[in-house]
Amino acid sequence: MKLVKRLLIGLVIAFAVFYLVTRPQDAANAVQAAVGAVWGAGVAVTDFFVALAGG
């Protein structure tokens, strides 16, 4: 099982490097979208707790 996990991680990293080298603009857009999604989720959680606290 460890071998399969290491192989999958290696393949994901290899694909990410390949994507970064061959399509840098698309890779940057993907990272920006991911960061935006995480930021949006953080804002939503914060808004939830503020509303929960009665603010």
MIDOSE-1310 file (N, C-alpha, C; in nm, 2 decimals, decimal comma, always signed):
residues 55
mklv	+0,08/-0,12/+0,00/+0,00/+0,00/+0,00/+0,09/+0,13/+0,00; +0,20/+0,12/+0,07/+0,29/+0,24/+0,08/+0,34/+0,27/-0,06; +0,37/+0,16/-0,13/+0,43/+0,18/-0,27/+0,33/+0,24/-0,36; +0,21/+0,21/-0,35/+0,10/+0,27/-0,44/+0,09/+0,41/-0,40
krll	+0,09/+0,44/-0,27/+0,07/+0,58/-0,23/+0,19/+0,67/-0,28; +0,31/+0,62/-0,27/+0,43/+0,69/-0,31/+0,42/+0,71/-0,47; +0,38/+0,61/-0,54/+0,37/+0,61/-0,68/+0,27/+0,72/-0,72; +0,15/+0,72/-0,66/+0,05/+0,82/-0,69/+0,10/+0,96/-0,66
iglv	+0,16/+0,98/-0,55/+0,21/+1,11/-0,51/+0,32/+1,16/-0,61; +0,41/+1,06/-0,65/+0,51/+1,09/-0,75/+0,44/+1,13/-0,89; +0,34/+1,06/-0,93/+0,27/+1,09/-1,05/+0,20/+1,23/-1,05; +0,14/+1,26/-0,93/+0,08/+1,39/-0,92/+0,18/+1,50/-0,93
iafa	+0,29/+1,49/-0,86/+0,40/+1,59/-0,86/+0,45/+1,60/-1,00; +0,48/+1,49/-1,07/+0,53/+1,49/-1,21/+0,43/+1,56/-1,30; +0,30/+1,54/-1,28/+0,20/+1,60/-1,37/+0,20/+1,75/-1,34; +0,21/+1,79/-1,21/+0,21/+1,93/-1,17/+0,33/+2,01/-1,23
vfyl	+0,45/+1,95/-1,23/+0,56/+2,01/-1,29/+0,55/+2,02/-1,44; +0,50/+1,91/-1,50/+0,48/+1,91/-1,65/+0,38/+2,02/-1,69; +0,27/+2,03/-1,61/+0,17/+2,14/-1,64/+0,23/+2,27/-1,62; +0,31/+2,29/-1,52/+0,37/+2,42/-1,49/+0,47/+2,46/-1,60
vtrp	+0,54/+2,37/-1,65/+0,64/+2,40/-1,75/+0,58/+2,42/-1,89; +0,48/+2,34/-1,92/+0,42/+2,35/-2,06/+0,31/+2,45/-2,07; +0,24/+2,49/-1,96/+0,13/+2,58/-1,96/+0,14/+2,67/-1,83; +0,24/+2,76/-1,82/+0,26/+2,84/-1,70/+0,14/+2,93/-1,67
qdaa	+0,08/+2,99/-1,77/-0,03/+3,08/-1,75/-0,15/+3,01/-1,69; -0,18/+2,89/-1,75/-0,30/+2,81/-1,70/-0,27/+2,76/-1,56; -0,14/+2,73/-1,53/-0,11/+2,68/-1,40/-0,13/+2,80/-1,30; -0,09/+2,91/-1,33/-0,10/+3,03/-1,25/-0,25/+3,06/-1,22
navq	-0,33/+3,05/-1,33/-0,48/+3,07/-1,31/-0,54/+2,96/-1,22; -0,49/+2,84/-1,23/-0,54/+2,73/-1,14/-0,51/+2,76/-1,00; -0,39/+2,80/-0,97/-0,34/+2,83/-0,84/-0,42/+2,95/-0,78; -0,44/+3,05/-0,86/-0,52/+3,17/-0,82/-0,67/+3,13/-0,79
aavg	-0,72/+3,04/-0,87/-0,86/+2,99/-0,84/-0,87/+2,91/-0,71; -0,77/+2,83/-0,69/-0,76/+2,75/-0,57/-0,75/+2,84/-0,44; -0,66/+2,93/-0,45/-0,64/+3,03/-0,34/-0,77/+3,11/-0,32; -0,84/+3,15/-0,42/-0,96/+3,22/-0,41/-1,07/+3,14/-0,35
avwg	-1,07/+3,01/-0,38/-1,18/+2,92/-0,32/-1,15/+2,90/-0,17; -1,02/+2,89/-0,13/-0,99/+2,87/+0,01/-1,02/+3,00/+0,08; -0,99/+3,11/+0,02/-1,02/+3,24/+0,09/-1,17/+3,26/+0,10; -1,24/+3,23/+0,00/-1,39/+3,24/+0,01/-1,45/+3,15/+0,11
agva	-1,40/+3,03/+0,13/-1,45/+2,95/+0,23/-1,41/+3,00/+0,37; -1,30/+3,06/+0,39/-1,26/+3,12/+0,51/-1,35/+3,24/+0,55; -1,38/+3,32/+0,45/-1,47/+3,43/+0,47/-1,61/+3,38/+0,51; -1,66/+3,28/+0,44/-1,79/+3,22/+0,47/-1,80/+3,17/+0,61
vtdf	-1,69/+3,10/+0,66/-1,69/+3,04/+0,79/-1,69/+3,16/+0,90; -1,61/+3,26/+0,87/-1,60/+3,37/+0,96/-1,74/+3,44/+0,97; -1,80/+3,46/+0,85/-1,94/+3,52/+0,85/-2,04/+3,44/+0,93; -2,03/+3,31/+0,92/-2,11/+3,22/+0,99/-2,10/+3,24/+1,14
fval	-1,97/+3,24/+1,19/-1,95/+3,25/+1,33/-1,99/+3,39/+1,38; -1,97/+3,50/+1,30/-2,01/+3,63/+1,34/-2,16/+3,63/+1,35; -2,23/+3,57/+1,26/-2,38/+3,57/+1,26/-2,43/+3,49/+1,38; -2,36/+3,38/+1,41/-2,39/+3,29/+1,52/-2,38/+3,36/+1,65
agg	-2,28/+3,45/+1,66/-2,25/+3,52/+1,79/-2,35/+3,64/+1,80; -2,43/+3,66/+1,70/-2,53/+3,77/+1,71/-2,49/+3,90/+1,65; -2,38/+3,90/+1,57/-2,33/+4,02/+1,52/-2,39/+4,05/+1,39
